[in-house]
Amino acid sequence: MSKLKSFIEEMPKCELHVHIEGTLEPEMKLQLAKRNHIKLPYKNEKAVRDAYDFDDLPSFLAVYYEGMSVLLTEQDFFDVTYAYLKKARSQNVRYTEMFFDPQAHTARGVAFDTVIRGIRRAQRQGEIELGIHSQLIMCFLRDWSAEFAMTTLLQSLPYKEWIIGVGLDSDEKNNPPIKFTKVFKRARQEGYLLTMHCDVDQDNSVSHIWQTLRDIGVDRIDHGVNSLEDEKLCDEIKRRQLALTVCPISNAYVTDSAKSQAIAAMLEAGMRVTVNSDDPAYFPGYMTENLKRVWKDVDIGKPELVQLTENAFEGSWLPRQAKDRYLAELKAYAG
């Protein structure tokens, strides 16, 4: 048992589903609030954590967006991003693709340029000082208008070389993928890769996943656990070799379980399922803790843990040569 625990901790890892705003730990939230003269309704870190009392997606999002109020300057975005990269590297994450939500900041009067320059500077410093490579995915907020999403897409174009792809997140209820068909078509024309959140156990989950395939043409699916309810859908996802970025610990907070059994079923079915941390400051647990959660829930062994990690590197938006380099490192580690 202890050997497998150490194996997970030391294994080279790849993360494909983490929201940089969701890595804002309580200690830093209070520090940034003080620095920016923002009054929060919390006396200390414990009070912040005690406020993380949510049992579904909307209740989480309310707390999540409140937390972003402390992010105002380029240095703020640098600090939160670098802190995540440092934590991820300490858990042997070699490569990560991070989401950011520019609309949640520009709607507050923070310039797009401020947001992305702070994140970009942290990425570069993380690569030089920590040896962790990262790429950036810009998410649109699905509970806001498609017009605002299109405006944000246009704002991103001067920074295209810093952004690998676009995604869709936030409250899924009454906000299906097809609402953003034109936005994602334009994003594809601009050279961005495409992904979309298909959150767990939402209304019309299976229908929404089909929309990402038929109407949007995504290159990846975030979450996507409910695809298991439709055999033809699973077959199509496998045919397209799409990665699914599942987040066990966050699932345990906003649904009835971590969905570890679903992850095991996807592995058994030959689907390219991966394990990720989502919003680790709010759903306590980074990559190592999420992999351990699946291991403990369904008693998977070394081959399955390696397969999950291999799936992540294969499902990443890295060039083939870079994937092969990381996969060789993983193979050498696994022995």
Phi, psi and omega in degrees: 000312181293330178295319180290325176300312178295324179300316179295315183297321186266352182294135173296134190234164177223130179244129183245357185217089175213132179266121186298325177293336180276004176257008181284098183289152182308318181300314179290324178303316179291321179297315181291324177299317179295315181299323184260011177057046178250130181268119177255152182276040182226138180277328185202181182300320180300319180295324177296311181296324179297334180284347180279062182248086182226151182227009174205175184296312181300320181292326174294313185299326180299316179288322182300312182289327176300319182297332182291345185300339182276351181269106185234324188248165176303321180295325177299314181290326173298312186298314182291323180290315181295322178298319177296313182299322178294317178295314180299316180296327178294340177259017177067029169284120181270331185212140180217144172247115189256136172275148164221154186244082185299326182298327180293344180255315180296329178293342178263002179095007177272128185292144176306318181301320179298314182299305190286330179291323177295315179296315183298319180296321177293321178300314182294318180292325178296322179291318182288312188271329186251340182075027177249126180267141181216155171227164190243135177241124179271123179259144170263148179270114190287342179271007170249178190285155174294331179294318178294322177298317180296319177301319180293320177301315180295324177297330185282341191301323176295346183248019187307323184292348179262355186235123183275331183194181178232153179223186182218125181219191183083197193292118186279339185300122181064019179229071184289161179306322185296343175302334187246023183304312182295322180296315182287330175296316178295320179299319177298318179297330180278356176098005178283145167280159190236137170217164178212141170289130166237085191297163191280133173057039175269167174299134176060034183304312183295317178300320181293321178296318176300321179298321180297330180277309189279322187260331184255319182075052184291159176262351181197162177233127178268129191071252175078015183301324184290357174300335180296345180282351184224108184299320179295324178295315177301317180299319181291321177297319178294319180300321180276354180056043181275135173282147174242126186258094185265146187231090190301309186294320178294324176303319183295336179276322189252358174226193185277353180194175177285350182063029178296324177297324177294321177298316178297320179295321178296318176301313181299326181278356180081020177276153184273065181277144179229162178245137187214175187256341175069266181231075194293342176283337182259326175248085197308113179150122176267202188300313182300316182294325179290319177295320177296324180298314179295316179304313182287324183292318188237008173055047176282161182249190182302316180301320181289321178296319177294320180296318177301319181286320175299318178302321181293313178297318179294324182277356181289169179258043176266155170298155183305318182298319179292318176304313183298324179295314179292321180295325177295321177297318179296316180298317180296322179293316184290335177076000000 
